Amino acid sequence: GQQLNQSPQSMFIQEGEDVSMNCTSSSIFNTWLWYKQDPGEGPVLLIALYKAGELTSNGRLTAQFGITRKDSFLNISASIPSDVGIYFCAGLNYGGSQGNLIFGKGTKLSVKP
Amino acid sequence: KAGVTQTPRYLIKTRGQQVTLSCSPISGHRSVSWYQQTPGQGLQFLFEYFSETQRNKGNFPGRFSGRQFSNSRSEMNVSTLELGDSALYLCASRPGLAGGAYNEQFFGPGTRLTVL
């Protein structure tokens, strides 16, 4: 099925460093969502974006809805060990009446203390 | 407020059998979606239910079916299991079908299905 291009696939960083990941698509999206998934658990919603150009923060996390509506990025500042996990972007390319999120393949983040 | 719950958490079946998975959405949420997660394909949309009606369906064979009850709880059924059906099956709920914040889907912990 259709998927987003998410990069990088994995990152191995030092505690305290900033992290940046992004998603791109050939389709326009009306909503971008960013999730984090820990092993054996379901994805947890981190940030939701609804308008092109929107910049939203949640603690140390900041995400932006690209102006072309075809991309989004997520930044994590001053990473800590509990940031370890897989981060997924997800997009909705309908008016919201249909709930089929389209997911990226994920960015696996490892943090070295 | 309790989150999305899924039962069972783990399941082992053999090829040819059928399986039923259950999902209880967040209280007040009327839409339930199901996703399959595998290492190779990632997260793939199966179907969404709202008010006991299937609203949208992903690209999966007819062996995958679901239903929703009047209390918004949902079940997913897979018949004639194949080895490739081994996956984490995730359920997600949202308040309704409008846009904006109604697009935010909240996931349960998943059911890990292993087909031998």
Chai-1 contact restraints between the chains, C-beta under 6 A:
chainA,res_idxA,chainB,res_idxB,connection_type,confidence,min_distance_angstrom,max_distance_angstrom,comment,restraint_id
A,G1,B,Q44,contact,1.0,0.0,6.0,A-B,restraint_1
A,G1,B,N59,contact,1.0,0.0,6.0,A-B,restraint_2
A,T31,B,N103,contact,1.0,0.0,6.0,A-B,restraint_3
A,E41,B,P109,contact,1.0,0.0,6.0,A-B,restraint_4
A,G42,B,L90,contact,1.0,0.0,6.0,A-B,restraint_5
A,G42,B,F107,contact,1.0,0.0,6.0,A-B,restraint_6
A,G42,B,G108,contact,1.0,0.0,6.0,A-B,restraint_7
A,G42,B,P109,contact,1.0,0.0,6.0,A-B,restraint_8
A,G42,B,G110,contact,1.0,0.0,6.0,A-B,restraint_9
A,P43,B,F107,contact,1.0,0.0,6.0,A-B,restraint_10
A,L45,B,E104,contact,1.0,0.0,6.0,A-B,restraint_11
A,A48,B,E104,contact,1.0,0.0,6.0,A-B,restraint_12
A,Y50,B,G100,contact,1.0,0.0,6.0,A-B,restraint_13
A,L92,B,N103,contact,1.0,0.0,6.0,A-B,restraint_14
A,G95,B,G99,contact,1.0,0.0,6.0,A-B,restraint_15
A,G96,B,A98,contact,1.0,0.0,6.0,A-B,restraint_16
A,G96,B,G99,contact,1.0,0.0,6.0,A-B,restraint_17
A,G96,B,N103,contact,1.0,0.0,6.0,A-B,restraint_18
A,S97,B,L97,contact,1.0,0.0,6.0,A-B,restraint_19
A,Q98,B,N56,contact,1.0,0.0,6.0,A-B,restraint_20
A,G99,B,S31,contact,1.0,0.0,6.0,A-B,restraint_21
A,G99,B,S33,contact,1.0,0.0,6.0,A-B,restraint_22
A,G99,B,E48,contact,1.0,0.0,6.0,A-B,restraint_23
A,N100,B,F45,contact,1.0,0.0,6.0,A-B,restraint_24
A,N100,B,N56,contact,1.0,0.0,6.0,A-B,restraint_25
A,F103,B,G42,contact,1.0,0.0,6.0,A-B,restraint_26
A,F103,B,L43,contact,1.0,0.0,6.0,A-B,restraint_27
A,K105,B,G42,contact,1.0,0.0,6.0,A-B,restraint_28
